[in-house]
Amino acid sequence: MQLTLEHQGAKYVCLMNEARSIAIKLDFEGPQPNHFGTDRASQAVLKLGGFTGDTKQGGSCNVDALKMIPHCNGTHTETVSHIVNEDIWIGHSAMEVLTLAMLVSVTPISAKATSETYRPALDDVDNVVTRESLVRAIAGVGEWKTIRPDALIVRTLPNTVEKCSLAYSSDNVPAFLTVEALKAINEIGVRHLLVDLPSVDRMYDDGLLTNHHIFWNVAEKTHQLSGETRQDKTITEMVFVDDEIADGVYGLNIQVPAFCSDAAPSRPVLIPAKRIP
C-alpha cells in the first residue's frame, strides 16, 4: 500500500508496506535499557480475590500488571510538561498521524575537541553531539536543500545493538547534545526531535535540563509556560535505528498511548518516502 504525503508544497509517496519501527523492544524478563539507575520495567500476574491472570496457573485468561518509568525504561516521547508546572499530557498532544522526517547519523566527539558549550560547563570526560557535526550530516541529505522536514532523527555512531540493553549510569555515561547543536535544531524548525540517546541533556547536569528548556523555549531555571513556549513540540529518546535504514527522508508516525502524563512509552515508525517529481 502507498500513501501520498504533501509537505511544504512537495509530494512524497510513502511505502507503507516497508514501514519499520525504531522503538526498542521492551523485554520485561530479559535485557532492557535503563537510564539513571532506576528500577527495571517489570510485569507480574494479576491476582485479585480468587482470580489469577495466568492460564498456566489455571486462570481463564492472561492479565499482567506492568510497572515502568517511561523516561528511563526504553523508547519514550515527552511533552514540554516534562519541565513545567502545567499539565500538557502526551496523550492529548496533537501529533500528526504522518509527518515528514529526516534521519541523520553523527559521531559524538570528546568535549576537549570542540569549542562548543553546555550549561553547566563541559568536562573533559564528556562526549557530545556538536552543531558542526549535525549541520554537516543534515547538509549531506540532498532533500534538505529544497525542503525542511518537521522531524529530525539523530542516530549516533558507532551504532551497536547493545544500545537496546545498555544501563546508563555513572559507570556508563552517555553522550548528549551541545547547546549550539540544540539551537541549530530549533533554527531548522524541527518540531519532533528523536534521538537514540537516553536524553538530549547530560545525565548529571545539576538539574538544569538546559537543552530541554532551549528546545521548548522555556526560560532556564524556571518551570513556567510563556507566550513563547512551543507546546506543539515533542522529544523522543532512546530509539534504535538499525544500520539497514539509510540516512534520508521518511514518513514518520509516532504512536503513543492516551496517557495523562508528561511522557509515555512510544513506538515511532519510519516509512520510506520517495519524492514525486
Secondary structure, 3 states (H helix, E strand, C coil): CEEEEEECCEEEEEEHHHCEECECCCCCCCCCCEECCCCCCEEEECEECCEECCHHHCCCCCCEEEECCCCCCCCEEECHHHCCCCCCCHHHCCCCCCEEEEEEEECCEEHHHCCCCCCCCCCCCCEEECHHHHHHHHHCCHHHHCCCCCEEEEEECCCCHHHHCCEEECCECCCEECHHHHHHHHHHCCCEEEECCCCCCCCCCCCCCHHHHHHHCCCCCCCCCCCCCCCCCEEEECECCCCCCCCEEEEEEEECCCCCCCEEECEEEEEEEEECC
